[in-house]
C-alpha cells in the first residue's frame, strides 16, 4: 500500500470493527503498513481473515458481533493476550437495511406499489440504529476502558454525510449517523482530561457494496440518484477508499492532531460545503 505519509505505529495495537468492509479494510491495511498490530473484528471470520492475510504477520482476524458485549470482551481478551492493550479503536461497523429505506424521495399520495414512509418496518429501523449507534458505543465501552490515560490513545468513529443532513430515502441510516456525530462529541468531552481523544471521519460518497444498488442499475448504468450525488459533489466524482487514509493517519498521530478532539471531518469532495447554488 502507498501511504500519503508515514506515522510510526510500531508497538501500537489497533482494533478495526467492520474491518473487512471496503473502506475499513483500507484503513486496517494503512495501520498495518505503519507498523501497528491490527485486529480485524468482523461478524464473518473468513472475510476478516482475508484482510488480515493481505496485511501480514502483524494482523489477525477476530470474529465478533459489535452488538454482543460478551463477544467483544472475548475479542478484547484474545487481542490483549497476544499484543497487549489496545491503543487505537476504529469504530467502522455499520450499515443500512433496505427495509429501513423508502422507495420514494418525497411523499406522493397517488403513488402505488412503492415502499413509502408508512410502509417502513419500525423493527428494521431499530436494527439499523442499533448496528450503527450501539455498534459504536459497545466496542468503545469494552476497549476504551483500558485506553484511558494511555499516551496516544484514540477512538475514531465512522460517520457519514447523512450525519450532517438527512439524505432522502435512508431514514434509519441518516438518524443513526446523526447520532454518531453527537456521540463522538459527547465522548470527546467526557474523556478529554483523561487524554483519550475521540474524533470521527465522515466519508462522502464511495461506491461500496453497501450502497451499490442505490447508485447503479443491474446492468451497471448509473441511477438517477448517482446523477444527483455527482451534481452535488463539486469535485464531480465518487471518492476512492485510499483517499480516507490521510485523514485517518492525521487523527491517529498525537504529534499531528494532539489538540484535535470532538471533530467530525468530512472527506467528501466538497459535498457537505455545497449549497446547491
C-alpha positions as CSV (number, residue, x, y, z in Angstrom):
1,X,0.0,0.0,0.0
2,X,1.2,3.5,-0.9
3,X,0.8,5.7,2.2
4,X,0.2,9.5,1.8
5,X,2.7,9.9,4.7
6,X,4.1,7.6,7.4
7,X,3.1,7.6,11.0
8,X,5.2,5.3,13.3
9,X,2.8,2.9,15.0
10,X,5.3,0.2,15.9
11,X,4.3,-1.3,19.2
12,X,0.7,0.0,19.0
13,X,-2.3,-2.2,18.8
14,X,-5.3,-1.2,16.7
15,X,-8.8,-2.7,16.5
16,X,-10.9,-2.0,13.4
17,X,-14.5,-3.1,13.7
18,X,-16.1,-3.9,10.4
19,X,-12.6,-4.2,9.2
20,X,-13.4,-6.4,6.2
21,X,-15.5,-3.7,4.6
22,X,-14.4,-1.8,1.5
23,X,-13.4,1.4,3.4
24,X,-12.3,0.0,6.7
25,X,-10.2,-2.7,5.2
26,X,-8.1,0.1,3.6
27,X,-7.8,1.7,7.0
28,X,-6.7,-1.6,8.5
29,X,-4.1,-2.0,5.8
30,X,-2.8,1.5,6.3
31,X,-2.4,0.9,10.1
32,X,-0.6,-2.3,9.4
33,X,1.7,-0.6,6.9
34,X,2.6,1.9,9.6
35,X,3.7,-1.0,11.8
36,X,0.7,-1.4,14.1
37,X,-0.6,-4.7,15.2
38,X,-4.1,-4.8,13.7
39,X,-7.1,-6.8,14.8
40,X,-9.8,-7.1,12.2
41,X,-13.1,-7.5,14.0
42,X,-15.8,-8.8,11.7
43,X,-19.0,-10.8,12.1
44,X,-17.8,-13.1,9.3
45,X,-14.4,-14.5,10.2
46,X,-13.5,-15.6,6.7
47,X,-13.7,-12.1,5.4
48,X,-11.6,-10.8,8.2
49,X,-9.0,-13.5,7.6
50,X,-8.7,-12.4,4.0
51,X,-7.9,-8.8,5.0
52,X,-5.5,-10.0,7.8
53,X,-3.6,-12.2,5.3
54,X,-3.1,-9.2,3.0
55,X,-1.7,-7.2,5.8
56,X,0.8,-9.8,7.1
57,X,2.0,-11.3,10.3
58,X,1.1,-8.2,12.3
59,X,-2.6,-8.7,11.7
60,X,-5.2,-11.1,12.9
61,X,-9.0,-11.7,12.3
62,X,-11.3,-12.0,15.3
63,X,-14.9,-12.9,14.9
64,X,-17.2,-10.7,17.0
65,X,-20.7,-9.1,16.7
66,X,-20.4,-5.5,17.8
67,X,-23.8,-5.8,19.4
68,X,-22.8,-8.6,21.7
69,X,-20.9,-7.4,24.7
70,X,-19.6,-10.8,25.7
71,X,-18.3,-11.5,22.3
72,X,-16.5,-8.1,22.4
73,X,-15.0,-8.9,25.7
74,X,-13.7,-12.2,24.5
75,X,-12.2,-10.5,21.5
76,X,-10.5,-7.9,23.7
77,X,-9.0,-10.6,25.9
78,X,-7.7,-12.5,22.9
79,X,-6.2,-9.4,21.4
80,X,-4.6,-8.3,24.7
81,X,-3.2,-11.7,25.3
82,X,-1.4,-11.6,22.0
83,X,-0.3,-8.0,21.7
84,X,-1.1,-6.1,24.9
85,X,-3.5,-3.2,25.5
86,X,-5.3,-1.6,22.6
87,X,-4.2,2.0,21.7
88,X,-6.3,2.7,18.6
89,X,-10.0,1.9,18.1
90,X,-11.7,2.4,14.7
91,X,-15.4,2.0,15.0
92,X,-16.2,1.1,11.4
93,X,-19.0,-1.4,11.8
94,X,-22.3,-0.1,10.5
95,X,-24.6,-0.2,7.6
96,X,-28.2,0.1,6.3
97,X,-31.1,-2.2,5.6
98,X,-33.4,-1.9,2.6
99,X,-36.4,-2.3,4.9
100,X,-35.4,1.0,6.6
101,X,-35.2,2.8,3.2
102,X,-38.1,4.3,1.3
103,X,-38.5,3.8,-2.5
104,X,-39.6,7.4,-2.9
105,X,-37.7,10.6,-2.1
106,X,-40.8,12.6,-1.3
107,X,-44.4,11.6,-0.5
108,X,-46.8,11.3,-3.3
109,X,-50.4,10.5,-2.3
110,X,-51.0,9.0,-5.7
111,X,-48.0,6.6,-5.5
112,X,-48.9,3.0,-5.8
113,X,-46.9,-0.2,-5.2
114,X,-44.0,1.6,-3.6
115,X,-42.5,1.4,-0.1
116,X,-43.1,4.9,1.3
117,X,-42.7,6.2,4.8
118,X,-45.9,4.4,6.0
119,X,-44.6,1.0,4.9
120,X,-41.3,1.2,6.6
121,X,-40.6,-1.5,9.1
122,X,-40.1,0.0,12.6
123,X,-38.1,-3.0,13.7
124,X,-35.7,-2.8,10.8
125,X,-35.2,0.9,11.5
126,X,-34.3,0.0,15.1
127,X,-31.9,-2.6,13.8
128,X,-30.1,0.0,11.7
129,X,-29.9,2.3,14.6
130,X,-28.6,-0.4,16.9
131,X,-25.9,-1.5,14.3
132,X,-24.6,2.0,13.8
133,X,-25.0,3.6,17.2
134,X,-24.9,0.7,19.7
135,X,-22.3,-0.9,17.4
136,X,-20.1,2.1,18.1
137,X,-21.0,2.6,21.8
138,X,-20.4,-1.0,22.9
139,X,-17.0,-1.6,21.4
140,X,-15.9,1.8,22.9
141,X,-17.1,0.6,26.4
142,X,-15.2,-2.6,26.1
143,X,-11.9,-1.4,24.6
144,X,-11.6,2.2,25.8
145,X,-11.7,1.3,29.5
146,X,-8.0,0.4,29.3
147,X,-7.2,3.1,26.9
148,X,-8.0,5.9,29.3
149,X,-4.7,7.6,30.4
150,X,-2.7,5.8,27.8
151,X,-0.4,8.1,25.8
152,X,-1.5,8.4,22.2
153,X,-4.8,6.5,22.7
154,X,-7.5,7.5,20.3
155,X,-11.0,6.4,19.2
156,X,-12.1,7.2,15.6
157,X,-15.8,6.7,14.7
158,X,-17.0,6.4,11.1
159,X,-19.9,8.8,10.4
160,X,-21.4,9.8,7.0
161,X,-22.8,12.7,5.0
162,X,-26.2,11.7,6.4
163,X,-24.8,12.6,9.8
164,X,-24.8,16.3,8.9
165,X,-28.1,16.5,6.9
166,X,-30.7,13.8,6.3
167,X,-30.4,12.1,3.0
168,X,-33.6,11.1,1.1
169,X,-34.8,7.5,1.3
170,X,-32.3,6.4,4.1
171,X,-34.4,7.4,7.1
172,X,-32.9,4.9,9.6
173,X,-29.3,5.3,8.5
174,X,-29.5,9.1,8.5
175,X,-30.8,9.2,12.0
176,X,-28.2,6.7,13.2
177,X,-25.3,8.6,11.7
178,X,-26.5,11.9,13.1
179,X,-26.4,10.1,16.5
180,X,-22.8,9.1,15.8
181,X,-21.8,12.7,15.4
182,X,-23.4,13.6,18.7
183,X,-21.9,10.5,20.4
184,X,-18.4,11.5,19.1
185,X,-18.7,15.0,20.6
186,X,-20.1,13.7,23.9
187,X,-17.3,11.1,24.4
188,X,-14.7,13.7,23.4
189,X,-15.8,16.0,26.2
190,X,-16.2,13.1,28.7
191,X,-12.7,11.7,28.1
192,X,-10.9,14.9,27.4
193,X,-9.0,15.3,30.7
194,X,-8.1,11.6,30.6
195,X,-6.0,12.0,27.5
196,X,-8.2,9.8,25.3
197,X,-9.2,11.7,22.1
198,X,-12.4,10.9,20.2
199,X,-13.0,12.1,16.7
200,X,-14.8,10.9,13.6
201,X,-14.4,10.7,9.8
202,X,-17.4,11.3,7.6
203,X,-16.9,9.8,4.2
204,X,-18.7,11.3,1.3
205,X,-20.0,9.0,-1.5
206,X,-17.9,6.0,-2.3
207,X,-19.1,3.1,-4.5
208,X,-19.2,0.3,-1.9
209,X,-21.2,-2.9,-1.6
210,X,-23.5,-1.2,0.9
211,X,-24.8,1.4,-1.5
212,X,-24.2,-0.1,-4.9
213,X,-27.8,-0.9,-5.6
214,X,-28.7,2.8,-4.9
215,X,-26.0,4.0,-7.2
216,X,-26.1,1.5,-10.1
217,X,-28.7,-0.5,-12.0
218,X,-28.2,-4.2,-12.5
219,X,-26.7,-3.6,-15.9
220,X,-24.1,-1.2,-14.4
221,X,-25.6,2.0,-15.6
222,X,-25.8,4.8,-13.0
223,X,-29.1,5.5,-11.4
224,X,-30.8,8.9,-11.2
225,X,-29.6,9.1,-7.6
226,X,-26.0,8.8,-8.8
227,X,-26.5,11.8,-11.1
228,X,-27.9,13.9,-8.2
229,X,-25.0,12.9,-6.0
230,X,-22.3,13.8,-8.5
231,X,-24.1,17.1,-9.3
232,X,-24.0,18.0,-5.6
233,X,-20.3,17.0,-5.3
234,X,-18.2,19.9,-6.5
235,X,-15.3,17.5,-7.5
236,X,-17.8,15.6,-9.7
237,X,-16.8,12.1,-8.8
238,X,-17.1,9.3,-6.2
239,X,-14.3,9.0,-3.6
240,X,-11.7,6.3,-3.5
241,X,-11.2,4.3,-0.3
242,X,-7.5,5.2,-0.3
243,X,-8.4,8.9,0.0
244,X,-9.5,8.4,3.6
245,X,-6.1,7.3,4.7
246,X,-4.5,10.7,5.1
247,X,-7.3,11.9,7.4
248,X,-7.1,8.7,9.4
249,X,-3.4,8.9,10.0
250,X,-3.6,12.6,10.8
251,X,-6.2,11.9,13.6
252,X,-4.2,9.0,14.9
253,X,-1.0,10.9,15.2
254,X,-0.7,12.8,18.6
255,X,2.1,14.8,17.0
256,X,-0.2,16.0,14.2
257,X,-3.5,16.3,15.9
258,X,-2.9,16.2,19.7
259,X,-5.2,19.1,20.3
260,X,-7.9,17.9,17.9
261,X,-10.8,16.4,19.8
262,X,-14.5,16.0,19.1
263,X,-14.4,16.8,15.4
264,X,-16.2,15.1,12.5
265,X,-14.1,15.6,9.4
266,X,-15.8,15.3,6.0
267,X,-13.8,13.6,3.3
268,X,-16.4,14.2,0.6
269,X,-15.2,16.1,-2.4
270,X,-17.0,19.3,-1.2
271,X,-20.5,17.7,-0.8
272,X,-21.1,19.0,2.6
273,X,-20.0,22.5,1.8
274,X,-22.0,22.8,-1.4
275,X,-25.4,24.7,-1.1
276,X,-26.6,23.6,-4.5
277,X,-26.3,27.1,-6.0
